[in-house]
Amino acid sequence: MTATAADATREESDGPRVRIDAGELRGLDQGSVHAYRGIPYAAPPVGPLRYRAPQTVRPWEGVRAATEFSDAAPQNKKYTLIGFREYQPTSEDCLTLNVVTPARPATTPRPVMVFIHGGAYLMGSSATPLYYGNSLVERGDVVFVSINYRLGALGYLDLTDFSTAERPIDGNLGLRDQVAALEWVHRNIAAFGGDPERVTIFGESAGGNAVTTLLATPAARGLFHRAIAQSSAPELTVDATTARGWGKRFVEMLGGPEAIDTSTSEELGRTGNHLMGEVNREQLGVVPYGPTVDGDFLPEDPEVAIAAGRGAQVPLIIGTNRTEATLFTKMPGMGKPSADRAAHTLGAPQDRVDALTAAYPSYPSVPAINRLIGDFMFWAPSVRIAQAHAKHQPTYFYRYDFSPKTLDLLGYGPTHASELMAVFGVYHGVTGWVMGALGDRRIAMRVSDGMQRDWITFSRTGRPAGEWPTYNGTSRATLVIDDESRVEYDPSAEIRRAWESFEAARR
């Protein structure tokens, strides 16, 4: 055998192995952890399965290499950046997940943390380096899982009005994908040393919305046992009438029902962007993609179900960041935040807008407008979810206030998604050294250590590690995560009451 052939044989035989229900996998030995990437949890949703609920994986013969991330769901290429001039490929064959485990064998089954990425249900991938999960695994002795799911028109438009006997179309495809991934975890995670009875789902932004939606999804019941919703946008989940209206507009833009099957994923994406533009012109900030309250797979609005005790009876951590909206209002082409844009975002009569904005002392300054928009999208609805869930299960609320000097200098502050750097431990790596140049490194690492400790302990026991009281409708205990974290009771009470009045008038 030549040296080259011997090297190739060794490369194919090296690496940890595990057998799951569909066959044997060979992963990556990364020293302290083992990683298994690109594992299919459902059959490729292509051809006749394009608009169908996820189907069972076909078993394979031999050993399947699980050493590379698989394709991301179809989306704009610019959203798939994973390195310097390196982009993750995309395709409709995207229903895969990744598992990271400690390299040392488990003496007892380990807690499992399943991460659902965000991206407005339009973008994102489990291959994003931020989401690797190695730090959580090394620090917490947990098993980490990250998933892909269908996005945009292929995952989150309700096209069921165009279903026929010859071409059936299922609804809530992205949500169904997430449930299918959790079913895979339930069946297979013990093979990786994980405990199928201690599964925590956690996600950020659209991933946070997925968490609060899964709380009310009957098919997900029993598949997870704790939940963490970071910057959830609960109102991404919409009623059936609205969702079907968007679906009809999309099909009209596409060229009619016959184009549903014949269009490429690129054509679907372009049409989806066109729909997004039209909807945003009608009400700024509205995303026409999200789970649908269809009376079937998702029987009722999650907030209603949770408040009535019909949601999953599991402990919950939920919270938001102090300046969520600066990430969006500072995007190129957005222009300076204005009172008119804020009113457009709220989509309410002027008298109700005036009553609400009176609770923001410096309104209409730019910081106050940013705070208002962030509260509208994330904080106010998350408070409602927390209050509803706290009636039935232990609930812990947080506000992320920490901002490294780099984000402060750029005018972002503790903006949307910035807490992910703490949760995934990136401040301990190269990013931490960059922070060190401005004197932030030790503080950032301390913040990260605290969040990881709470998230990991919660996944293990159902309660955070530190002194963090449960949330209720009276004390409203909130952990403020900052240079020095602290508990505050009913912070921003006047603003909260203003939002309650605003929502009461709307409903």
N, C-alpha and C positions, 0 to 999 in steps of 0.2 A: 504493500500500500504506500502511495506517495505521501510526502509530508502534508501536502494540501488536502488530500482526501482524508488523512488521519485527523487533521484539524477540523474539517467539516463534520466528521463522524463524532468527534468529541464535543463539538458545539451543540449538535443535536441531542446528545445523550446527557449533557450536563444540565443542572438545574433541578429544583425540587419538583416533585410530582404529586398529584392528588387525583383521586378518582371520584367523579360526580355521576349524577344519574345518566348523563348523555355520553360519558366516556372518560378517558384519562387525559389529564392536562400536564404540560410541562411549563413551569414558570421560571422566574428570574431569581437567582440568589444575589441579593444586594447587601450581604453581610449580616446586619442585625435584623433585616426583614426579608421576607419572601414576597414577591409580587407576581400576580397572575393577571394578565391583561387581555382585553378583547374577547371575553367569554360570552358566547351567545346565550341569552336567557329566553329568547323566542326566535321563531323562524324569521328569516328575512322578509319584511313586509313589502314585497315587490310583486309586480305582475298582478294576478287576481287578488293578492293579499294587501294591495296598496292601501285600501280604505277599510280594512277589516281589523277586528280585535286581534291582539297578538296570539299566534298559534304555537304549538309545541315544537321544540327544537328536534330535528332529526338526529339520532345518535350517530357517532362517527366511529370508525375503526381505527385501531392503533392509538398513538399518542398525538394529541393536538398541541401545537406550540401556542402558549399563552404568554408570549414575550413582547408583543407589540400592541399598542392601542389600536383599536379598529377605527373605522371611519366615523366621523361625527355626522349628526343628522344634517340634511341639506340646509344651507344658510349662506349668507353673503360671506365670501372668502375672508374679508377683513376681520371677521369675528372669530376666525379659527387660528389666529396667530399663537404659536406655541414656542417660539424661539426667534432668534435673529434671522429674519427673512425666511422663516420656516412656518408652514401652515399645515394644519391637520387636514387630510383629505376628507371629503364628504361624499355620502351616497345614501340612498334610501335603505340600504342594508346596514342599519345602525343600531339594532337592538342588542347591545352588548353591555357588559359591566366588568369591573375590575375588582380584585380582592388583594389586600395587603395584610400579611400576618407577621407576628414575631417569628424570627427564625427558630428560636428554641421551642421545643415541643410543649404543648399545653398540658399542665397537670390537672386542671379543671377547665370546663368550657369557658371561653372568654366572652365578655360582652361584645356586641356587634354594633358598629356605627355605620349607618347607610346614608351617604350624602347625595342630595339632589341639587344639581347645579341650577343657577338662575340664568337670566337673560331674556326676560319679558316673553318667554315661550317662543322666541324668534331666533335665539342664538345661544351658543354655549356648548361645552363639550367636557366630558370627564377626563380628556387628555390634557386639559389646561394644567400646566405645571403647579400652579397654586393648590390644586386639588389632589395632589398625589397621596396625601394622608400619612406619609411615613412618620412624621413627627408625632402624630397622635398615637400611632401604633407603638413606637418606641417608648414614648413616655407613659402610655396608659395600659400597656399589655392588653390591647383590644384588637379585634378584627375589623378592618375598615373596608367598606364597599362603596364604590362610586358607579353611577349608572348613566347611560345615554337613554334618551327617549325621543319620540318623534316631535318635531317642532313645527311652527307656522301652520300653513294650510293643511299639511299632511298630518298634523297632530292635534291642532286646536281650533279648527273651524268646524262648525256644525253643518255638514253637507247632507244630513240624513233625508232632507226633503227630496233629494235627487236619487235616492236608493230605489233600485228596481229588482225584480226577481232575477234578472240576468246579471245585474251588477249591484249586489247588496253593499250598502255603506253603513258602517257602524259609527256611533258617536263617541266622543270623549276618548279618542285614541291615545293621546299622550298620557292621560290619567290611567287608562287601562294598561299602558306600557309600564307605568310605575308600579301598579299592583302586580303585574306579571313578574317584575324584577323582585318584588318582595316575596312572592310565592317561590321564586327560585332560591332566594336566601333561606326561606323556611325549609325547603327540601334539602339543600346542599351545604349550608354553612357549617354544619357539624364536621364535614370532611376537612375543613380548614381550621378546626379547633374552636369554632364559634358556637355560641349558645343560641339556638333558635328561639328560646324563650326569654331572651334578654336583648331584643333588637331595638335600637334607637334610630328613628329617622330624623335627619336634620337637613335644613336647606336654607338658602338665602335668596331674597327677592322673589322671583317666580318660583324658585325652589322652596322658599318660605310659604308662598301661597299653596304650593303642592302639599306641604305639611298640614296647613290648616284645612285644606280640602280633603286630604286623606283621613283626617279625624272624622269626617262625616261620610266617608265612602264605605258602605256596608261590605263590599268585597275585600276591603283591606283589614277588616276586623280580625284581631288575633294575630296579624302578621307583624305587628310592632307593639312595643310595650312602654316606650317613652317617646316624646316628640320635642324637637327644638325648632322654633320658627324664627329665623333671623330676618328682620326687615320684610316680613310678609306683606304682600299687597292683596289683602283678602278680596278686594273688589275686582280683581282679575277674573274671579269666578262669577259668571253672569247667568241671567235667566234665559230660558229656552227661546222666548220670543226675540230677544235681542240677538242671541247667537245665530238663530236661523235667518234673521234679517241680514246679518253680516255675510252669512254663507251664500244667500241669494245674490247679494251685490257682487260677491267675489266671482260667482259663476257667470254672471252677466259680463263682468269685465274680462273674464277668461275667454268668452266667445260662445257660451252656451254649454248645456249639459254634456254634449258629445266631447267637449275638450277636457272633461275631468280625467278621462283615461289616457287621451292622446298627448296631453301636455307633458313636457319634461319637468323635472324638479326645478330647473332653472326658470322655466316659464311660470311655474306655479309661484316661485319666489318673487319674480318681478311683479306679478299681478298682486301678490300679497302685500308688497311694498306700496303699490298704488292704492290698495284698500286702506292701508295704514295711514297714508297721507290724507285721504278723503275724510276718514273718521276723525283724525286729529284736527282738521280744519273746522269740524263741527264742534268738537270739544277737546281742547288741548289736553294731552296727557293720557287720553283713552287708548288702550291697546285692544284691538279686536280679536285677540287670541287668548284663550284661557279655558278652563273647565266649564262645562255647561250644566246647569241644574236641569237635567233632562227628565226627571221623574222616574228614572230607571237606574242607570248605573250610579248616578248621583241624585238621589230622590228629592233632596231639599237643600235650600241654601245652608251652607255650613254654619253660619252664625246662628241661624234658627235652630238647626239640629243640635248644636253644642249647648245652647242655652236651655233647651228642653231636656237635656240629658240623653239625647239619642246619638251623641258622638262617641268616639272611642274613649273608654274610661281608663285613661293613662295620664301620668304626670306630664306637665308641659312647661317648658321654658319658652318665653316669647318676649321680644323686645325690638327696639329700633335704634338708629343712630341719631345724634342730636341735630346734625345738619344734612339730612338725607338728600335734599334736592339740589345742593350745589353741584353734584356730579352731572346733573342733567341741564341745569340752567347755564352752566359754563361750557357746554358743548359748543363746538364751532358752528356758527350760523344761527344760534339760538337768540342772540341779541340780549340786551340788558333786561333783567326781570322788571316787570312793570305791574302796576295795579290792574291795568286792563287785561294783561295776560293772566294774572292770578284769578280775576273774575271769570275769564274764559275757561280756565281750568276747573273752577268750582261748578260752572254750569248751572247757576242758581239766580233767581231774581236779585236785583241790586239791593233791596232792603235787607234781605237775608245775608248777603255778602257783607253789607255794612255792619250788621249786628255781630257777625263773626269776627271781622277784622278789628273791631273795637277792643277785642281782648288781647290784641298784640300791641303793646305800648308804643313801639316806634314805627308802626305801619303808617305810610307805605315805603319805608326804607328798604333797600335791597336785602339786608339780612332778615328783616321781618317777612318779606315776600317769600324768600327761600324757605324760611321756617314754616310759613303757612302751607306752601305747596308740599313740603315733606310731610307735614302733619296730615294733610288731606290724603296723600297716597299711602302712607305707612303707619304713622303713630296713632291717629284717631281710630282707624279700624282695628289695629292691633290691640288697643285698649279695650275695645268692645269684645273682641275674641277672648282676651284674658278675663274680663269680668264674667263672660258667659261660662267659660270653662271652669273658673274658680268655684262656681256653685257646686261642682260635682267631683273635681279632682284637684290635687295639689298643683298650683300654678305659680310660676316664678317669673316676675317681670323685670326687665332691665332697660337701661338707656346707656348707650355707648357714647361716652364723651371724650375719649382719648383721641388726640390728634398729634402726630409727630410734627416737628417744626417744618418739615418739608411741605406737608399738606397745608399747614397754616400760611406759610409764605406764598403758596400758590392760590390761596383764597378758598380752599375746599373745606378745611376743618374736618371734623369726624363725619365724613360724608358716606353716602350709600356704598356698601360693600367694603369699606375700609376695615371693619372688624374682622374680615376674613383673614387678614394678615396675622392677626393675633390668634385666631382660632386654629389656623394651620401652622403656627409656629415659625413663620418666615423671618421674624425679627431675630431669630437665633442664627440665621445664615447671612448671606451677602447683604440682604436688605438691612439687617441689624448693623452691619459695619457702616453702611451709608448713613444710617441714623446716628451712629457714633460720631460722625464728622460734625454734627450739629449738637452733640451732647445729649442725644435722646436714647442711646442704645440701652442703657441699663433700665431706664424707665419703661421703654417699649417691651423689653424682655420680661419685666415684672408684670406688666399688663397681660402679656401673652401667657405667662405661666399661670396667672390667676384664672383666665378664661379657660385654658386647657384643663386645668385642675377641676373647675366646676363642670365643664362639659363631660369630661371622662368620668368623674364621680357620679354624675347624674346618670350616665349610661350604665353604670355599675349598680347603683342603689336606688335610683328614682328620685334623688334629691341632690342639690349641689353640695360642694364641699364646704364652702365658707358660711359665714353668718349672713344668711340670705332668707328673710322671712317670706312666707307664702303671701301671695297677692289675694286681696279680697275687696269687695266693693265699698268697704268702710275705710280701712287704713291705707290701701293701695300702695303697699310697700314696694319700692322700686330700687334695685341695685344700680347705682350710677357707677359705671366702669370708667375710671380715669387714672391719672397719675397715682392718686390715692383713692381707691374705690370706697364707696360709702352707701348706706341705705338712706333714702329719702322717702317720706310718706306723702303721697299725692302731690308730686311735683307738678308745677304748672296747672294748679287746680282751676284757676279762672279760665284758662284756655280749654281745659277738658270740659268744663260746664258749657262753654260756648259751643263746642262741637256737639255736645249732647243735644242742645237746643236746635242747632243747625240740622242734625240728622233727624230729630223728631219731626221737624217741619217737612223735611224731604219725604219721610216715610208715611 
